[in-house]
Amino acid sequence: MTIKELSNDEILEMSAVEISYMMLKDKNNPAEFHTFFNDVADLKKIPKSQLDDRRTKLFTTLNIDGRFVHLGNNHWGLKEWYPVDKSMKI
């Protein structure tokens, strides 16, 4: 399922991290955090008064959630796109 297939009610009920995951998966490319946060905020209709708090919470959640990887320069991707380093295997 893609973001475009979801109803407004479904989007409003989903967490920002789930929407972020779907957006990156749909795009199939890394994205700059502020760009996809703004898209998430628009989709979820987050009031301007809550943007700073919600931006911080999403950034923290991305760091904790094992599905995401920080690529530097505030760009994020999905771990499933990157092979595990073979030298790490015993």
C-alpha positions, 0 to 999 in steps of 0.5 A: 500500500502507498500513501496515495492509497490511504484515506485522510482518516487513515493518514490522521490515525497513523503515526508520523514515523509510519508515514515517514516509512511509507513515504521513503518506501514509495520514493525508493530514495533517501530524503532530507529530513526537513523535506519529508517532515514538511510532507508528513506535517501537511498530510497529518495537518499538524498545527503550526504551534506543534511543528517544533515539538513534533519535528523533534519527536519524529527525529528522535523516533527515526534514530531509535526505529531500526528501519531507518538509517541516517546517511549524513547531511540530514538525509535518511534512508531505509536500512533495507536498502543497504546490505549488511557489511560482509566483514561484520559476519563471523 
